[in-house]
């Protein structure tokens, strides 16, 4: 996990457990007006996507191997992107 805040550089990568990541994400909600999460997901990546969305985080994911057209269509439909 890496973090970018406003116009600053990307902060160093951290290794967090699933629960630690959710706690970190929740804390960011109290510190910022908007919180986004963007990541590349494998076959089980939708669990994290759903949990982040439940917290109120604007989560976006890209499944490995997804073409640009299908990704755009999924984003426009407002659903998790499937490969």
SERO-4910 file (N, C-alpha, C, O; in steps of 0.05 Angstrom, whole numbers):
BEGIN
 pado doro    nc1    nc2    nc3   cac1   cac2   cac3    cc1    cc2    cc3    oc1    oc2    oc3
  Unk    A     17    -23      0      0      0      0     18     24      0     37     26     15
  Unk    A     12     43    -17     26     69    -18      4     91    -16    -19     86    -23
  Unk    A     12    114     -8     -8    136     -5      2    161    -18     26    168    -17
  Unk    A    -16    175    -31    -11    201    -43    -30    221    -32    -55    216    -33
  Unk    A    -20    242    -21    -37    262     -8    -34    289    -23    -12    300    -26
  Unk    A    -57    298    -33    -58    324    -48    -37    324    -70    -36    306    -87
  Unk    A    -20    345    -71      0    347    -92     27    337    -84     47    341    -98
  Unk    A     29    324    -61     55    314    -51     62    289    -67     46    278    -82
  Unk    A     87    280    -62     96    255    -75     83    231    -62     70    233    -41
  Unk    A     87    208    -74     76    183    -64     93    175    -40    118    173    -42
  Unk    A     80    168    -18     94    159      6    102    130      3     90    115    -13
  Unk    A    121    122     18    133     95     16    112     73     18     91     76     31
  Unk    A    119     50      7    102     27      7    102     14     34    123     11     47
  Unk    A     78      5     43     75     -8     69     62    -35     64     46    -38     45
  Unk    A     68    -54     80     54    -80     79     35    -82    102     43    -82    126
  Unk    A      9    -85     96    -11    -86    117    -28   -111    113    -32   -120     91
  Unk    A    -39   -121    136    -58   -143    134    -85   -131    124    -88   -107    122
  Unk    A   -103   -148    117   -129   -139    107   -143   -121    127   -152    -99    120
  Unk    A   -143   -130    153   -156   -114    174   -141    -88    179   -154    -67    184
  Unk    A   -115    -88    178    -99    -64    182   -104    -44    160   -106    -20    164
  Unk    A   -107    -54    136   -113    -37    113   -140    -23    116   -143      0    110
  Unk    A   -160    -38    125   -187    -27    129   -186     -6    151   -199     15    149
  Unk    A   -171    -11    173   -169      9    194   -155     34    184   -163     57    191
  Unk    A   -133     30    169   -119     53    157   -138     69    139   -138     94    141
  Unk    A   -153     56    122   -171     69    104   -192     85    120   -199    107    112
  Unk    A   -202     73    141   -223     86    157   -211    111    170   -225    132    171
  Unk    A   -187    110    179   -174    133    191   -171    156    171   -174    179    177
  Unk    A   -164    149    146   -161    169    125   -187    184    120   -186    208    113
  Unk    A   -210    171    124   -236    184    120   -239    207    140   -252    227    134
  Unk    A   -228    204    164   -231    225    184   -211    248    179   -214    269    191
  Unk    A   -191    243    162   -170    263    157   -174    278    131   -161    299    127
  Unk    A   -190    268    113   -192    280     86   -221    284     78   -239    272     88
  Unk    A   -225    302     59   -251    307     48   -260    284     30   -283    276     30
  Unk    A   -241    273     14   -247    250     -3   -224    230     -2   -201    238      0
  Unk    A   -231    205     -2   -211    184     -2   -216    165    -25   -239    156    -29
  Unk    A   -195    160    -41   -197    142    -64   -178    119    -59   -157    121    -47
  Unk    A   -186     96    -69   -169     72    -69   -169     61    -98   -190     56   -109
  Unk    A   -145     57   -108   -142     46   -135   -122     23   -134   -100     26   -123
  Unk    A   -130      0   -144   -112    -22   -143   -119    -43   -165   -141    -42   -176
  Unk    A   -100    -60   -170   -103    -82   -189   -111   -106   -173    -97   -114   -154
  Unk    A   -134   -119   -181   -144   -141   -165   -142   -167   -180   -145   -168   -205
  Unk    A   -136   -188   -165   -136   -215   -176   -164   -227   -174   -183   -212   -170
  Unk    A   -166   -253   -175   -192   -266   -174   -208   -261   -148   -233   -262   -149
  Unk    A   -195   -254   -126   -209   -250   -101   -210   -221    -92   -216   -215    -69
  Unk    A   -203   -203   -110   -201   -175   -104   -226   -160    -98   -225   -137    -88
  Unk    A   -249   -171   -104   -274   -157   -100   -283   -154    -71   -299   -137    -64
  Unk    A   -273   -171    -54   -279   -169    -25   -269   -142    -14   -284   -128     -1
  Unk    A   -244   -136    -20   -233   -110    -11   -248    -87    -24   -254    -67    -10
  Unk    A   -254    -89    -49   -269    -68    -63   -296    -63    -49   -302    -39    -43
  Unk    A   -310    -83    -43   -337    -80    -29   -334    -68     -1   -349    -50      6
  Unk    A   -314    -77     13   -310    -66     41   -302    -37     40   -312    -21     56
  Unk    A   -285    -29     21   -277     -1     19   -301     16     12   -305     38     23
  Unk    A   -317      7     -7   -341     22    -15   -361     24      9   -373     45     12
  Unk    A   -364      3     25   -381      4     48   -372     26     68   -388     38     81
  Unk    A   -346     30     69   -335     51     87   -340     79     76   -338     99     91
  Unk    A   -346     81     51   -350    107     38   -326    117     22   -324    140     14
  Unk    A   -308     98     16   -284    104      0   -291    100    -29   -304     81    -36
  Unk    A   -282    118    -46   -286    115    -75   -265     96    -85   -242    104    -92
  Unk    A   -272     71    -87   -254     49    -95   -256     43   -124   -278     41   -135
  Unk    A   -234     40   -137   -233     32   -165   -213      9   -168   -192      9   -155
  Unk    A   -220    -10   -184   -201    -32   -188   -198    -40   -217   -216    -34   -233
  Unk    A   -176    -52   -223   -171    -62   -250   -163    -91   -247   -143    -97   -233
  Unk    A   -177   -108   -260   -170   -136   -259   -149   -141   -280   -149   -130   -301
  Unk    A   -129   -158   -273   -107   -164   -291   -117   -173   -318   -135   -191   -319
  Unk    A   -107   -162   -339   -113   -170   -366   -138   -158   -378   -146   -165   -399
  Unk    A   -150   -139   -364   -175   -126   -375   -168   -106   -396   -150    -89   -393
  Unk    A   -182   -106   -418   -177    -87   -439   -188    -60   -432   -206    -58   -415
  Unk    A   -178    -39   -444   -186    -12   -438   -216     -7   -443   -229      7   -428
  Unk    A   -227    -19   -464   -255    -15   -471   -273    -27   -450   -292    -14   -441
  Unk    A   -268    -51   -442   -284    -64   -421   -282    -50   -395   -302    -47   -380
  Unk    A   -258    -40   -388   -254    -25   -363   -271      0   -364   -285      6   -344
  Unk    A   -271     15   -385   -286     40   -388   -316     34   -386   -331     49   -372
  Unk    A   -326     13   -399   -354      6   -397   -362     -1   -369   -384      7   -360
  Unk    A   -345    -15   -355   -351    -23   -327   -352      2   -309   -370      4   -292
  Unk    A   -333     20   -313   -333     45   -297   -358     61   -303   -370     72   -284
  Unk    A   -366     64   -328   -389     80   -334   -415     67   -323   -433     82   -316
  Unk    A   -415     41   -320   -439     27   -309   -438     28   -279   -458     20   -266
  Unk    A   -416     37   -267   -414     39   -238   -412     12   -224   -422      9   -201
  Unk    A   -401     -7   -237   -398    -34   -224   -369    -42   -223   -353    -31   -238
  Unk    A   -363    -62   -206   -336    -72   -206   -329    -83   -233   -345    -94   -247
  Unk    A   -304    -80   -241   -295    -88   -267   -288   -118   -267   -273   -127   -251
  Unk    A   -300   -132   -285   -294   -161   -288   -277   -165   -312   -279   -151   -332
  Unk    A   -260   -185   -311   -242   -190   -333   -252   -210   -350   -239   -217   -370
***
